[in-house]
Amino acid sequence: MTRNDRGTSDINAELQRLSGDACKVLKRICAAHADHPFQEGKEDSLRPFDMTRAEFRLALSELWREGWLVAVRKIEGSRLFFIPSGRWEAAQNHFFPIAPSALNSDGIHLSAQAGSGLTGELFRALLFTAEEGLPLTAKGAVHKKFVNLLAAMLQLNEGQLQKMGLRSPYPDDYPLPAILAIDLLLHLGLLERSQQAFSLAVPTVENWLCLDDSEMFTLLLNAVSRRYGRRTAADRHFRCLIARPEYIPGQWYSLKDTIGWMEAQGLSAPGDRASLMKASVAWLNGLAGFGWCEVGVTAGESPCFRWTSVKPPAEKPVRKDGQAAERIIVQPDLEVLVPEDTPYRLRWSLACFAELVQCDCMWSFRLTRERLERASGRGMSPQEIITWLDRCAKNGLPGEVRAVLGQWSRDIGRTSLAETLVLSCRNEQDADLIAGHPRLQGSLERLGPRHFGVNRDQANLVRKELASAGMAPLEGRPSRSDEAPSDSGLFRLSSPPSAESETQFALPSDPAAGLWYGDDYASALPPEMPPMLASPKELWPDSADVPSMWIKDRRRYHASTARLIMEQAMKWGTKVRLTMEERTCEFIPSRILPGAWKVSGYLLGQSGETSQERELSEEDWDKIQLVVPSFPAVPPSAPGGGCGMMR
């Protein structure tokens, strides 16, 4: 069992421990709002008709106390509630189980094929950022030139992305494929921002490259589902629903049947079917562009979809140590083929000295002299690369490839360019004095009558000696090399991982982070602790004025007293227990009707009977009792302690 499986199992166990009322309320919140926040004061619309206000508030309090509801406060002071990520998916899976029926593939025509894959596209974006950088303008936006260069490397479909509801703050002429890639890299914490540029967060990128395909897919699907698409509860339900393991990769499913099932379960409104169908088709086309699914049309012109093999199976096989492929295939024509299960850290090592040609199912690279020269300039010697290829190649390095790489390596490094500082003197007399300085011999190289070349590693010594001699140098315009990509730590050849060096990838602490701030901003606000209410007396301050016999026993009272008990139940938001025609039943009063005294409310059914709205007068019952809900014992370890209730 993986760590994610254990986490899901723990959440399901916590769900089983909730009371019946809490489960009933959680199901209604889940259906109505998904994981979107709702405003405090509007929650009463979620109360089941057969639940009293007091029971409802206790149920909400239990959900808050147990972590199934999170409360945050906005800047202006209003409070929001929402089901947190992870628990919302578990709640939908628990309360709304589904067993979709697969379609026969005969007669289905493809309308959107699967693209090359979002994981590979982000790999290209990481490589581009490491090599070219993503400099920012004075206003903090990425330079359009670099956005266009990045977009030219990507294969994402612009038209499909336009229908996915990306809320980009950039002008319309900025290509969406590059905008989406940068946004996702920022959201995953793979990029960090400085004043001049976005650059790679090296430790996080290294951890990301240690993930396998299924782990990357899960993280990316969650990010895409939260950040893009229409922001309605029905759309969120659809995106979460089709990602569940019941939708098996390779099987075709009807979009019409899926939305029809959602309507039957109360996850979408029948009147919204047309708009939800349109938005869902656009969403599925976007997923197809990411290489995750295919979209088709049945013989009856009804849209359908199926997941590709990128989606992991329900039972993920446990990979044994060393099972991941560490072998690549080097062809005599200098092409390098990478099998599907090759670790991404090994693919990154290849990208450091070879040209990435294709990143579909079978990735391919090409060995070129230009890339080898560039790698050598980053500190990877040609001989080191040849040794690494020989070790990682499945059948060793072909002789033709070894000969070509050997020839290139002999030509690389015959000349070199190095940055140097130029020391300029005002006249030749000063230059002669500096040339004869005994402690500067070996630190300077005379380039002309008034100029010297200074190695950068000797610059501080030269400054110190010239200052001591009364000739402190004026500093010229600083080099702009600080704006170049500073990700040299990632340009190295991978070595086999060890158990001691294993690290875990962790998402940033701000779940709404990205190129723009996501709509799930509420989850980034600090959560509030549940309030403390030690006893029912704090909830009902007038409880001392209510006769205890009203609560303890069901009795026959004078008509005026019976009315007072019914009105007290309305005031407290609770119910009464009645004896009607020698049967015991419960009634939730809602309002006193005008005219002759009558009360309207819900008469709760028993033993399979249906609850119904009724109007009662004092002649309709024989005995009456005020029912007060029990206050559950709260463990000392529960956050906030006491019996927290939402006011």
VEXDREN-2710 file (C-alpha; in Angstrom, 1 decimal):
% VEXDREN-2710
k/r/px/py/pz
1/MET/0.0/0.0/0.0
2/THR/1.4/3.4/-1.0
3/ARG/1.4/6.5/1.1
4/ASN/-1.5/8.0/-0.9
5/ASP/-3.5/4.7/-0.4
6/ARG/-2.9/4.9/3.3
7/GLY/-4.0/8.5/3.4
8/THR/-7.2/7.7/1.5
9/SER/-7.9/4.8/3.9
10/ASP/-7.4/7.0/6.9
11/ILE/-9.9/9.6/5.5
12/ASN/-12.5/7.0/4.8
13/ALA/-12.1/5.7/8.3
14/GLU/-12.7/9.2/9.7
15/LEU/-15.8/9.5/7.5
16/GLN/-17.2/6.3/9.0
17/ARG/-16.9/7.8/12.5
18/LEU/-19.2/10.7/11.8
19/SER/-22.7/10.8/13.2
20/GLY/-25.7/10.2/10.9
21/ASP/-26.7/13.8/11.0
22/ALA/-23.2/15.0/10.2
23/CYS/-23.0/12.6/7.2
24/LYS/-26.4/13.8/6.0
25/VAL/-25.3/17.5/6.1
26/LEU/-21.9/16.7/4.6
27/LYS/-23.6/15.0/1.7
28/ARG/-25.8/18.0/1.0
29/ILE/-22.8/20.5/1.3
30/CYS/-20.8/18.3/-1.1
31/ALA/-23.6/18.1/-3.6
32/ALA/-24.4/21.8/-3.5
33/HIS/-20.9/23.4/-3.3
34/ALA/-18.3/20.7/-4.1
35/ASP/-15.1/22.1/-2.7
36/HIS/-16.1/25.8/-3.3
37/PRO/-16.5/28.1/-0.3
38/PHE/-19.9/29.3/0.9
39/GLN/-20.8/32.3/2.9
40/GLU/-21.6/32.0/6.6
41/GLY/-25.3/32.7/7.1
42/LYS/-26.4/30.9/4.0
43/GLU/-25.9/27.4/5.3
44/ASP/-29.5/27.0/6.5
45/SER/-30.5/26.4/2.9
46/LEU/-28.6/23.1/3.2
47/ARG/-30.6/21.9/6.2
48/PRO/-32.7/18.8/5.5
49/PHE/-36.4/19.4/6.0
50/ASP/-36.5/16.6/8.6
51/MET/-33.6/18.0/10.7
52/THR/-34.1/20.7/13.3
53/ARG/-32.0/23.8/13.4
54/ALA/-30.3/22.7/16.6
55/GLU/-29.5/19.3/15.1
56/PHE/-28.2/21.0/12.0
57/ARG/-26.0/23.3/14.0
58/LEU/-24.6/20.4/16.0
59/ALA/-23.9/18.5/12.7
60/LEU/-22.1/21.5/11.3
61/SER/-20.1/21.9/14.5
62/GLU/-19.1/18.2/14.3
63/LEU/-18.0/18.6/10.7
64/TRP/-15.9/21.7/11.6
65/ARG/-14.5/20.0/14.7
66/GLU/-13.5/16.8/12.7
67/GLY/-11.9/18.7/9.8
68/TRP/-14.6/18.0/7.2
69/LEU/-15.3/21.7/7.1
70/VAL/-12.7/24.5/7.2
71/ALA/-13.6/28.1/8.3
72/VAL/-11.6/31.1/7.1
73/ARG/-12.2/34.8/7.4
74/LYS/-11.8/37.2/4.5
75/ILE/-10.1/40.5/4.9
76/GLU/-13.4/42.4/5.2
77/GLY/-14.4/40.1/8.1
78/SER/-16.9/37.7/6.5
79/ARG/-16.4/34.0/7.2
80/LEU/-16.3/31.3/4.6
81/PHE/-16.7/27.5/4.9
82/PHE/-15.6/24.8/2.5
83/ILE/-14.7/21.1/2.4
84/PRO/-10.9/20.9/2.1
85/SER/-9.1/19.2/-0.8
86/GLY/-8.7/15.5/-0.3
87/ARG/-11.7/15.2/1.9
88/TRP/-14.1/16.6/-0.7
89/GLU/-13.0/13.9/-3.2
90/ALA/-13.4/11.2/-0.5
91/ALA/-16.9/12.6/0.4
92/GLN/-18.0/12.5/-3.3
93/ASN/-16.7/9.0/-3.7
94/HIS/-18.4/7.8/-0.4
95/PHE/-21.8/9.5/-0.9
96/PHE/-22.2/9.1/-4.6
97/PRO/-20.9/5.7/-5.7
98/ILE/-21.0/5.1/-9.4
99/ALA/-20.7/2.1/-11.7
100/PRO/-20.6/3.6/-15.2
101/SER/-21.5/1.4/-18.2
102/ALA/-18.9/1.2/-20.9
103/LEU/-19.9/1.7/-24.5
104/ASN/-19.3/-0.7/-27.4
105/SER/-16.5/0.9/-29.5
106/ASP/-18.2/0.0/-32.8
107/GLY/-19.3/3.1/-34.7
108/ILE/-17.5/5.6/-32.5
109/HIS/-15.6/8.2/-34.5
110/LEU/-12.8/10.2/-33.0
111/SER/-13.3/14.0/-32.7
112/ALA/-10.2/14.8/-30.6
113/GLN/-7.1/12.6/-30.4
114/ALA/-4.7/12.4/-27.5
115/GLY/-1.8/14.9/-27.7
116/SER/1.8/14.3/-26.9
117/GLY/1.4/14.6/-23.1
118/LEU/1.4/17.4/-20.6
119/THR/4.3/15.8/-18.6
120/GLY/6.5/16.0/-21.6
121/GLU/5.5/19.5/-22.4
122/LEU/6.4/20.7/-18.9
123/PHE/9.7/18.9/-19.3
124/ARG/10.4/21.0/-22.4
125/ALA/9.4/24.1/-20.5
126/LEU/11.7/23.2/-17.6
127/LEU/14.6/22.7/-20.1
128/PHE/13.8/26.0/-21.9
129/THR/13.9/27.8/-18.6
130/ALA/17.1/26.2/-17.5
131/GLU/18.8/27.1/-20.8
132/GLU/17.2/30.4/-21.9
133/GLY/15.6/31.8/-18.8
134/LEU/12.3/33.6/-18.4
135/PRO/13.3/37.3/-17.8
136/LEU/10.6/39.7/-16.5
137/THR/9.8/43.2/-17.6
138/ALA/9.8/46.2/-15.3
139/LYS/6.0/45.5/-14.7
140/GLY/6.7/41.9/-13.6
141/ALA/5.4/40.2/-16.7
142/VAL/7.4/37.6/-18.7
143/HIS/9.0/39.1/-21.8
144/LYS/6.8/38.4/-24.8
145/LYS/9.9/37.3/-26.8
146/PHE/10.6/34.5/-24.4
147/VAL/7.0/33.5/-24.1
148/ASN/6.9/33.2/-27.9
149/LEU/10.1/31.2/-28.0
150/LEU/8.8/28.8/-25.3
151/ALA/5.5/28.4/-27.2
152/ALA/7.4/27.5/-30.4
153/MET/8.8/24.5/-28.5
154/LEU/5.5/23.2/-27.2
155/GLN/2.9/21.2/-29.0
156/LEU/-0.2/22.1/-27.0
157/ASN/-3.3/23.1/-29.0
158/GLU/-4.1/26.8/-28.6
159/GLY/-7.7/26.3/-29.7
160/GLN/-8.4/23.6/-27.1
161/LEU/-6.9/25.7/-24.3
162/GLN/-9.0/28.7/-25.2
163/LYS/-12.1/26.7/-24.3
164/MET/-10.8/25.5/-21.0
165/GLY/-11.4/28.8/-19.2
166/LEU/-7.8/29.9/-18.4
167/ARG/-8.0/33.1/-16.5
168/SER/-4.7/34.6/-17.8
169/PRO/-3.8/38.1/-16.9
170/TYR/-1.8/38.5/-20.0
171/PRO/-3.0/40.1/-23.3
172/ASP/-4.8/37.9/-25.8
173/ASP/-1.8/37.8/-28.2
174/TYR/0.3/35.9/-25.7
175/PRO/0.3/32.2/-26.7
176/LEU/-1.8/30.2/-24.2
177/PRO/0.4/27.0/-24.3
178/ALA/3.4/28.9/-22.9
179/ILE/1.1/30.8/-20.4
180/LEU/-0.3/27.5/-19.1
181/ALA/3.1/25.8/-18.8
182/ILE/4.5/28.7/-16.8
183/ASP/1.4/28.8/-14.6
184/LEU/1.7/25.1/-13.8
185/LEU/5.4/25.3/-13.1
186/LEU/4.8/28.1/-10.7
187/HIS/1.8/26.3/-9.1
188/LEU/3.9/23.2/-8.5
189/GLY/6.8/25.2/-7.0
190/LEU/9.2/24.3/-9.9
191/LEU/9.8/28.0/-10.6
192/GLU/10.8/30.7/-8.3
193/ARG/10.7/34.4/-8.8
194/SER/13.4/37.0/-8.5
195/GLN/13.3/40.7/-9.5
196/GLN/14.7/39.9/-12.9
197/ALA/13.4/36.5/-13.9
198/PHE/11.6/33.3/-13.2
199/SER/14.2/30.6/-12.6
200/LEU/14.1/26.9/-11.7
201/ALA/13.8/26.0/-8.0
202/VAL/16.6/23.4/-8.2
203/PRO/15.8/21.2/-5.2
204/THR/12.1/21.0/-6.1
205/VAL/12.9/20.2/-9.7
206/GLU/15.2/17.5/-8.7
207/ASN/12.5/16.0/-6.5
208/TRP/10.0/16.3/-9.3
209/LEU/12.2/14.4/-11.7
210/CYS/12.3/11.5/-9.2
211/LEU/8.5/11.0/-9.6
212/ASP/7.1/8.4/-11.9
213/ASP/4.4/9.0/-14.6
214/SER/1.4/8.1/-12.4
215/GLU/2.6/10.4/-9.6
216/MET/3.1/13.3/-12.0
217/PHE/-0.3/12.6/-13.6
218/THR/-2.1/12.7/-10.2
219/LEU/-0.5/16.0/-9.2
220/LEU/-1.1/17.6/-12.6
221/LEU/-4.7/16.4/-12.9
222/ASN/-5.5/17.9/-9.5
223/ALA/-3.8/21.1/-10.4
224/VAL/-5.5/21.4/-13.8
225/SER/-8.9/20.5/-12.3
226/ARG/-8.6/23.2/-9.6
227/ARG/-7.2/26.0/-11.7
228/TYR/-8.9/25.8/-15.0
229/GLY/-12.4/25.2/-16.4
230/ARG/-15.8/26.7/-15.3
231/ARG/-16.1/27.6/-11.7
232/THR/-19.4/25.9/-10.9
233/ALA/-20.0/23.1/-8.4
234/ALA/-21.5/20.9/-11.2
235/ASP/-18.3/21.3/-13.3
236/ARG/-16.1/20.5/-10.3
237/HIS/-18.2/17.4/-9.7
238/PHE/-17.9/16.3/-13.3
239/ARG/-14.1/16.7/-13.3
240/CYS/-13.7/14.8/-10.1
241/LEU/-16.2/12.1/-11.1
242/ILE/-14.6/11.1/-14.4
243/ALA/-11.2/10.9/-12.7
244/ARG/-12.4/8.2/-10.3
245/PRO/-11.0/4.7/-10.8
246/GLU/-14.5/3.4/-12.0
247/TYR/-13.7/5.1/-15.3
248/ILE/-11.3/2.5/-16.7
249/PRO/-8.6/3.6/-19.2
250/GLY/-9.3/2.4/-22.7
251/GLN/-13.1/2.1/-22.2
252/TRP/-15.5/4.5/-23.9
253/TYR/-18.2/6.2/-21.7
254/SER/-21.2/8.3/-22.7
255/LEU/-21.1/11.9/-21.7
256/LYS/-24.9/12.1/-21.8
257/ASP/-25.2/9.2/-19.4
258/THR/-22.6/10.7/-17.0
259/ILE/-24.4/14.0/-16.8
260/GLY/-27.8/12.2/-16.5
261/TRP/-26.5/10.3/-13.5
262/MET/-25.2/13.6/-12.0
263/GLU/-28.7/15.1/-12.3
264/ALA/-30.3/12.0/-10.7
265/GLN/-27.9/12.3/-7.8
266/GLY/-28.5/16.0/-7.3
267/LEU/-25.0/17.0/-8.4
268/SER/-26.3/19.2/-11.3
269/ALA/-29.6/20.8/-12.2
270/PRO/-31.6/19.4/-15.2
271/GLY/-32.0/23.0/-16.5
272/ASP/-28.2/23.4/-16.7
273/ARG/-27.7/20.3/-18.9
274/ALA/-27.0/22.1/-22.2
275/SER/-24.4/24.4/-20.7
276/LEU/-22.8/21.6/-18.7
277/MET/-22.6/19.4/-21.8
278/LYS/-20.9/22.2/-23.7
279/ALA/-18.4/22.9/-20.9
280/SER/-17.7/19.2/-20.4
281/VAL/-16.9/18.7/-24.1
282/ALA/-14.5/21.6/-24.0
283/TRP/-13.0/20.2/-20.9
284/LEU/-12.5/16.7/-22.4
285/ASN/-11.0/18.3/-25.5
286/GLY/-8.5/20.1/-23.3
287/LEU/-7.6/16.8/-21.5
288/ALA/-7.1/15.2/-25.0
289/GLY/-4.6/18.0/-25.7
290/PHE/-2.7/17.0/-22.6
291/GLY/-2.6/13.4/-23.8
292/TRP/-4.9/12.1/-21.1
293/CYS/-8.0/11.1/-23.0
294/GLU/-9.7/10.9/-26.4
295/VAL/-13.1/12.3/-27.4
296/GLY/-15.4/10.7/-29.8
297/VAL/-19.0/10.7/-31.2
298/THR/-21.2/7.6/-31.3
299/ALA/-23.3/6.6/-34.3
300/GLY/-26.2/8.5/-32.7
301/GLU/-24.1/11.7/-32.7
302/SER/-23.7/11.6/-28.9
303/PRO/-20.3/12.7/-27.4
304/CYS/-18.3/10.1/-25.5
305/PHE/-14.8/9.9/-24.1
306/ARG/-12.2/7.4/-22.9
307/TRP/-9.0/7.8/-20.8
308/THR/-5.7/6.8/-22.3
309/SER/-3.2/4.6/-20.5
310/VAL/-1.6/7.7/-18.9
311/LYS/-4.3/7.4/-16.2
312/PRO/-3.0/4.9/-13.7
313/PRO/-5.1/1.7/-13.0
314/ALA/-7.2/1.5/-9.8
315/GLU/-4.7/-1.0/-8.4
316/LYS/-1.3/0.5/-9.0
317/PRO/1.4/-2.3/-9.1
318/VAL/4.0/-2.0/-6.4
319/ARG/7.3/-1.4/-8.0
320/LYS/10.2/-3.4/-6.7
321/ASP/13.6/-1.7/-6.0
322/GLY/15.5/-1.4/-9.2
323/GLN/12.5/-2.3/-11.4
324/ALA/12.6/1.1/-13.1
325/ALA/14.4/0.9/-16.5
326/GLU/17.9/2.3/-16.3
327/ARG/18.6/1.4/-19.9
328/ILE/18.3/3.6/-23.0
329/ILE/18.8/2.5/-26.7
330/VAL/21.5/4.3/-28.6
331/GLN/21.1/3.8/-32.4
332/PRO/24.0/3.9/-34.9
333/ASP/22.4/7.0/-36.6
334/LEU/22.9/9.0/-33.3
335/GLU/19.3/8.7/-32.2
336/VAL/18.7/7.8/-28.6
337/LEU/15.4/6.0/-27.7
338/VAL/14.0/6.2/-24.2
339/PRO/11.5/3.5/-23.1
340/GLU/8.3/4.6/-21.3
341/ASP/9.3/3.5/-17.8
342/THR/12.7/5.3/-17.9
343/PRO/13.1/7.6/-14.9
344/TYR/12.8/11.3/-15.6
345/ARG/16.1/12.1/-13.9
346/LEU/17.8/10.0/-16.6
347/ARG/15.9/11.7/-19.3
348/TRP/17.0/15.1/-17.9
349/SER/20.6/13.9/-18.0
350/LEU/20.2/13.1/-21.7
351/ALA/18.6/16.5/-22.3
352/CYS/21.8/18.1/-20.9
353/PHE/23.9/17.0/-23.9
354/ALA/21.4/15.7/-26.5
355/GLU/18.6/17.3/-28.5
356/LEU/15.1/16.4/-27.4
357/VAL/13.2/15.4/-30.6
358/GLN/10.0/13.7/-29.3
359/CYS/8.4/13.3/-25.9
360/ASP/5.4/11.1/-26.8
361/CYS/5.1/7.5/-25.6
362/MET/8.6/6.6/-26.7
363/TRP/10.8/9.6/-26.1
364/SER/13.7/10.2/-28.5
365/PHE/16.9/12.4/-28.4
366/ARG/19.5/13.1/-31.0
367/LEU/23.3/13.4/-30.3
368/THR/24.6/16.5/-32.0
369/ARG/28.0/18.3/-31.9
370/GLU/26.3/21.5/-30.9
371/ARG/24.7/20.0/-27.8
372/LEU/27.9/18.2/-26.9
373/GLU/29.9/21.5/-27.1
374/ARG/27.3/23.2/-25.0
375/ALA/27.4/20.5/-22.4
376/SER/31.2/20.8/-22.3
377/GLY/30.9/24.5/-21.6
378/ARG/28.7/23.6/-18.6
379/GLY/31.4/21.4/-17.1
380/MET/30.4/18.0/-18.6
381/SER/33.5/16.6/-20.4
382/PRO/32.9/14.6/-23.6
383/GLN/34.7/11.6/-22.1
384/GLU/32.4/11.7/-19.1
385/ILE/29.4/11.8/-21.4
386/ILE/30.7/8.9/-23.5
387/THR/31.3/6.8/-20.3
388/TRP/27.8/7.6/-19.0
389/LEU/26.2/6.6/-22.3
390/ASP/28.1/3.4/-22.4
391/ARG/26.9/2.6/-18.9
392/CYS/23.2/3.4/-19.5
393/ALA/22.9/2.1/-23.1
394/LYS/21.0/-1.2/-23.2
395/ASN/23.5/-2.9/-25.5
396/GLY/26.4/-0.6/-24.9
397/LEU/27.5/2.2/-27.2
398/PRO/27.7/1.3/-30.9
399/GLY/31.1/1.6/-32.4
400/GLU/30.0/4.1/-35.0
401/VAL/28.6/6.4/-32.3
402/ARG/31.7/6.0/-30.2
403/ALA/33.9/7.0/-33.1
404/VAL/31.8/10.1/-33.9
405/LEU/31.7/11.2/-30.3
406/GLY/35.4/10.6/-30.0
407/GLN/36.1/12.8/-33.1
408/TRP/33.9/15.6/-31.7
409/SER/35.5/15.4/-28.3
410/ARG/39.0/15.8/-29.8
411/ASP/37.9/19.1/-31.5
412/ILE/36.1/20.5/-28.4
413/GLY/38.2/22.7/-26.2
414/ARG/41.0/23.5/-28.6
415/THR/40.1/27.1/-28.0
416/SER/38.0/28.8/-25.3
417/LEU/36.4/32.1/-24.5
418/ALA/36.6/33.4/-20.9
419/GLU/35.2/36.4/-19.3
420/THR/37.8/38.8/-17.9
421/LEU/37.9/42.3/-16.4
422/VAL/39.7/45.1/-18.1
423/LEU/41.7/47.5/-15.9
424/SER/42.1/50.9/-17.6
425/CYS/44.7/53.5/-16.6
426/ARG/44.5/57.3/-17.1
427/ASN/48.0/57.4/-18.5
428/GLU/51.0/55.2/-19.4
429/GLN/52.9/56.3/-16.3
430/ASP/50.3/54.8/-14.0
431/ALA/50.2/51.7/-16.2
432/ASP/54.0/51.3/-15.8
433/LEU/53.7/51.6/-12.0
434/ILE/51.0/48.9/-11.9
435/ALA/53.0/46.6/-14.2
436/GLY/56.0/46.8/-11.9
437/HIS/53.9/46.2/-8.7
438/PRO/55.6/43.2/-7.0
439/ARG/52.4/41.8/-5.4
440/LEU/50.4/42.0/-8.6
441/GLN/52.7/39.9/-10.7
442/GLY/50.7/37.0/-12.1
443/SER/47.4/38.7/-11.4
444/LEU/47.4/41.0/-14.4
445/GLU/48.1/40.6/-18.1
446/ARG/49.1/43.8/-20.0
447/LEU/46.9/44.2/-23.1
448/GLY/48.2/47.5/-24.3
449/PRO/49.9/50.7/-23.1
450/ARG/47.1/51.6/-20.6
451/HIS/45.1/48.4/-20.2
452/PHE/45.4/45.1/-18.3
453/GLY/43.4/41.9/-18.2
454/VAL/42.3/40.8/-14.7
455/ASN/41.1/37.3/-13.9
456/ARG/37.8/37.4/-12.0
457/ASP/39.2/35.3/-9.2
458/GLN/42.0/37.8/-8.7
459/ALA/39.8/40.9/-8.8
460/ASN/39.5/41.4/-5.0
461/LEU/43.3/41.2/-4.6
462/VAL/43.9/43.7/-7.4
463/ARG/41.3/46.1/-5.9
464/LYS/43.0/45.9/-2.5
465/GLU/46.5/46.5/-3.7
466/LEU/45.5/49.4/-6.0
467/ALA/43.6/51.0/-3.1
468/SER/46.7/50.7/-0.9
469/ALA/48.8/52.4/-3.6
470/GLY/46.3/55.2/-3.9
471/MET/44.9/54.1/-7.2
472/ALA/41.5/52.6/-6.2
473/PRO/39.7/51.6/-9.4
474/LEU/36.3/53.0/-10.3
475/GLU/33.8/50.3/-10.9
476/GLY/32.3/50.3/-14.4
477/ARG/28.8/49.1/-15.3
478/PRO/28.3/45.7/-13.8
479/SER/28.0/42.6/-15.9
480/ARG/24.5/41.4/-16.8
481/SER/25.5/37.8/-16.4
482/ASP/23.4/37.8/-13.2
483/GLU/20.3/37.8/-15.4
484/ALA/21.4/34.6/-17.2
485/PRO/19.9/31.3/-16.1
486/SER/21.5/30.2/-12.8
487/ASP/20.4/26.5/-13.0
488/SER/23.9/25.0/-13.6
489/GLY/23.3/22.7/-10.6
490/LEU/20.8/20.8/-12.7
491/PHE/23.2/20.2/-15.6
492/ARG/24.8/17.1/-14.5
493/LEU/24.7/13.4/-15.3
494/SER/22.5/11.3/-13.0
495/SER/23.7/8.4/-11.0
496/PRO/21.7/5.4/-9.7
497/PRO/19.5/6.5/-6.7
498/SER/20.1/5.2/-3.2
499/ALA/17.6/4.7/-0.5
500/GLU/19.5/7.1/1.7
501/SER/19.1/9.9/-0.8
502/GLU/15.4/9.4/-1.5
503/THR/13.3/12.6/-1.1
504/GLN/9.6/13.4/-1.3
505/PHE/8.1/16.0/-3.7
506/ALA/6.0/18.5/-1.8
507/LEU/3.6/21.1/-3.2
508/PRO/4.0/24.7/-2.2
509/SER/2.2/25.9/0.9
510/ASP/0.0/28.3/-1.1
511/PRO/-2.5/26.1/-3.1
512/ALA/-3.7/29.1/-5.1
513/ALA/-0.2/30.1/-6.4
514/GLY/0.6/30.4/-10.0
515/LEU/1.0/33.0/-12.8
516/TRP/-2.3/34.3/-11.5
517/TYR/-3.9/33.7/-8.2
518/GLY/-6.4/30.8/-8.4
519/ASP/-10.0/30.9/-7.4
520/ASP/-9.3/28.4/-4.6
521/TYR/-7.9/31.3/-2.6
522/ALA/-9.9/30.4/0.5
523/SER/-7.7/27.4/1.1
524/ALA/-4.7/29.7/1.3
525/LEU/-6.2/31.7/4.2
526/PRO/-5.4/30.7/7.8
527/PRO/-8.1/28.4/9.2
528/GLU/-10.1/29.4/12.2
529/MET/-10.4/27.1/15.2
530/PRO/-14.0/25.9/16.2
531/PRO/-15.5/28.1/19.0
532/MET/-16.0/26.7/22.4
533/LEU/-19.4/26.2/23.9
534/ALA/-19.2/24.2/27.2
535/SER/-22.9/23.5/27.7
536/PRO/-26.4/23.9/26.3
537/LYS/-26.9/26.8/28.7
538/GLU/-24.5/28.9/26.5
539/LEU/-26.5/28.0/23.5
540/TRP/-29.9/28.6/25.1
541/PRO/-29.5/31.3/27.9
542/ASP/-33.1/31.0/28.8
543/SER/-33.0/27.3/29.5
544/ALA/-33.2/27.9/33.2
545/ASP/-36.6/29.4/32.7
546/VAL/-38.0/26.4/30.9
547/PRO/-39.7/23.8/33.3
548/SER/-37.6/20.6/33.3
549/MET/-40.8/18.5/33.1
550/TRP/-41.3/19.8/29.5
551/ILE/-38.1/18.0/28.5
552/LYS/-38.2/14.9/30.8
553/ASP/-41.6/13.5/30.2
554/ARG/-44.3/13.3/27.5
555/ARG/-47.5/14.5/29.2
556/ARG/-51.0/15.9/28.6
557/TYR/-50.9/19.7/29.2
558/HIS/-53.5/22.4/29.2
559/ALA/-53.9/23.9/25.7
560/SER/-52.1/27.1/26.7
561/THR/-49.1/25.2/28.1
562/ALA/-49.0/22.9/25.0
563/ARG/-48.8/26.1/22.9
564/LEU/-45.9/27.4/25.0
565/ILE/-44.0/24.1/24.5
566/MET/-44.5/24.3/20.8
567/GLU/-43.4/27.9/20.6
568/GLN/-40.4/27.1/22.8
569/ALA/-39.4/24.4/20.3
570/MET/-39.5/26.9/17.5
571/LYS/-37.5/29.4/19.5
572/TRP/-34.7/26.9/20.2
573/GLY/-34.8/25.4/16.8
574/THR/-35.6/21.9/18.0
575/LYS/-38.7/19.6/17.8
576/VAL/-41.4/18.0/19.9
577/ARG/-42.5/14.4/20.5
578/LEU/-46.3/14.0/20.2
579/THR/-48.8/11.3/21.0
580/MET/-51.3/11.3/18.1
581/GLU/-54.0/8.7/17.9
582/GLU/-52.1/6.5/20.3
583/ARG/-49.0/6.7/18.1
584/THR/-45.7/8.4/19.0
585/CYS/-44.3/10.8/16.4
586/GLU/-42.0/13.8/16.1
587/PHE/-42.9/17.2/14.7
588/ILE/-40.6/20.1/13.7
589/PRO/-42.5/23.3/14.0
590/SER/-41.6/26.1/11.6
591/ARG/-44.1/28.9/12.0
592/ILE/-47.3/29.9/13.8
593/LEU/-50.2/30.5/11.4
594/PRO/-52.3/33.7/11.6
595/GLY/-55.9/33.5/12.8
596/ALA/-57.0/30.6/15.0
597/TRP/-53.9/29.0/16.6
598/LYS/-52.2/26.6/14.3
599/VAL/-48.6/25.6/13.8
600/SER/-47.0/24.6/10.5
601/GLY/-44.1/22.2/10.2
602/TYR/-42.9/18.7/9.3
603/LEU/-44.4/15.6/10.7
604/LEU/-41.5/13.1/10.7
605/GLY/-42.3/9.6/9.3
606/GLN/-41.4/6.4/11.1
607/SER/-40.9/2.8/10.0
608/GLY/-40.5/3.7/6.3
609/GLU/-43.3/6.3/6.3
610/THR/-42.7/9.5/4.4
611/SER/-42.3/12.8/6.3
612/GLN/-44.8/15.4/5.3
613/GLU/-45.6/19.0/5.9
614/ARG/-48.6/19.4/8.2
615/GLU/-50.6/22.0/10.0
616/LEU/-51.5/21.1/13.6
617/SER/-53.7/22.6/16.3
618/GLU/-53.8/21.6/20.0
619/GLU/-56.7/19.2/19.3
620/ASP/-54.5/17.1/17.0
621/TRP/-52.3/15.6/19.8
622/ASP/-52.8/14.1/23.2
623/LYS/-49.4/14.4/24.8
624/ILE/-46.4/16.5/24.1
625/GLN/-42.7/16.7/25.1
626/LEU/-40.0/19.2/24.2
627/VAL/-37.0/17.3/22.6
628/VAL/-33.5/18.6/23.1
629/PRO/-30.7/17.1/21.0
630/SER/-27.9/15.4/22.9
631/PHE/-24.6/17.1/23.0
632/PRO/-21.9/14.5/22.0
633/ALA/-18.9/14.1/24.3
634/VAL/-15.9/15.8/22.7
635/PRO/-12.5/14.1/23.1
636/PRO/-9.9/16.2/24.9
637/SER/-7.7/16.0/21.8
638/ALA/-10.3/17.6/19.6
639/PRO/-9.3/21.0/18.3
640/GLY/-11.0/23.8/20.3
641/GLY/-12.4/21.4/22.9
642/GLY/-15.9/21.8/24.3
643/CYS/-18.9/21.6/22.0
644/GLY/-18.2/24.1/19.3
645/MET/-21.2/25.2/17.4
646/MET/-21.8/27.6/14.5
647/ARG/-23.9/30.5/15.6
END
